[in-house]
Amino acid sequence: MNKKHLSCLTSCIVLLASISFLAGCGPSDGMITISGSVTLDGEPVQDGSISLMPINGGSMGGGLIENGYYTAKSSPGEMAVQIHAHKMVQKKNPSREEIERGLTEDSVSIIPTEYNRQSKLRITVAPDQKNFEFNLTKDGKIPEGMSAKL
């Protein structure tokens, strides 16, 4: 192989490698990774989930809450947010069958419905707006700047 062919082959390889690298950079699905913390009355929510529903089109997204922190995928734009977390509590009067089967606990939601089924939580996701702190309260008050615009 002469120098001209070798140079051309090297250039083609570099070009293909560059195109492959650039094609792999950035989300091809338009989703943005967001993150932050979730607390309930100042205490980190240990385990739960966060769901993001687009208000004006886009894809649904979400992620898990672990040790008070979450990472989630979201479409850009205004999102309705639902946050869920549960804890296990002992049943007050389990039946004999429940005891025999080891079913003496129930899963109980610890997050008020104002933050999930009846959520008015809203955020606007953008490439420069990717961190959101959800400081929730047991009385269901919507954190400042996170309510639906009326």
N, C-alpha and C positions, 0 to 999 in steps of 0.2 A: 504494500500500500504506500503510495507516495505521500509527501508532506501535505499537498493540497487536499487530498481525500481525507487524511487524518485530521487536518484542521477543520474541514467541513463536518466530519463525523463528531468531533469534539464539540463544535458549536451546536450541533443538533441535540446532542445529549444534554448539554447545559440548558438549552432552550426548553427541552421536554421536562427536565428536572425542575426548572423554574415554574413552568406552567402547572406541573403537578403540585408543587409546593403552594403556589398561590390558590389553586383550586381547593386545597385542603385548609386554607386559612379562613377563619370566620364562619359563622353559621350559614349553611346554604338553605336552611328552612325558615330563615327570618326570625327565629326565636332568640330572645335575649336571656342570659342567665342573670337572675337577681338573687340577692341574699340579704340577710339581716338577722334580727333577733325577735323572739316572741316571748313576752312575759305576761303573767296574769297576776295582778296586784303586786307587781315588783318581783315576783318569783319566776325563774325561767320555766317555760313549758318543756317538760322533759321529753315527751314523745307525742307526735301528732302529725298532722298533714295540713298543707295549705293548697287551696285550689284557686285558680285564676280564670275567670270567665270574661271574655271581651265584651265591652258594652256596644261597640260599633264595628263589629267584624274582626276577624282574626281567628287564631287557634286557641283552644283552651290549653292551659298549662298548669303546672303545679310541682310540688315536691314534698319532702319529708322534713319534719321538725325533729331535731335530736339535740338534747341537752341545751335547749333554749335557742338554738340557731337553725336556720333553714337555708337551703339553696333550692331554687326552682327555675323552671323554664317558663317564659312568658312571651306572648306576642307583644309588639310595641303598641302603645295606646292606653286608653282608659280601661281599667280592669276592675271587675267586681271581685272581691276577695272573700273566701270562706275559710275559716280556720277551725279545725277539729282536734280535740285531744280527749282522751278517756283515762280513767283510772279504775282499778279493780277494787270492789268493796265486798265485804262479807254479806251474804244474804242474812236477813234477820231471822227467818224461820224456814230453813231449807227442809224439804221433804226427806223422808228416809231414802227414797230412790235417788234424789239429788246428792245426798251425802255418800251413798254407796258408789255412785258414778263419779264422785269428786267434783260435782258441779255446785260448789258452795259459794261461789263468787259471781257477781254481775259486773259488767262493764258499764260505767256511768260517765256521761259527758261532763267535763269540768269547764268547758267553754260556754258562756251564755249564747243563746240563739241569735242575739244581735250580731254575733260574729260569724255565724254559719247559716243556718236555715233562713233566718230573717236578716241577713247581713246587709248593712248599709256601708260597709267598708269599701272604699274606692282608692285606687292608686293610679298614677299615670307612669307607665314604663317607657323609657326611652334609652338610647345608648348612653346618655349622660345622667340618667336617673335609674340606678340599678340597686340601690341600697335602701331598704325600708325597715324601720323599727316598729313593731306592733306591740305597743304598751297597753295591753287590755286590762279591763277591770271586771270584777264580778257583777257590778251593776250595769254592765253593757254599754257604758259610755263610749262613743266613737272618738278615737284620738284626733286631735286637731289636725286639719288638713287631709283627713282620710275619709270624709263623708261625701255622699252624693251631692253634686251641685244641683240646687233647685232652681 
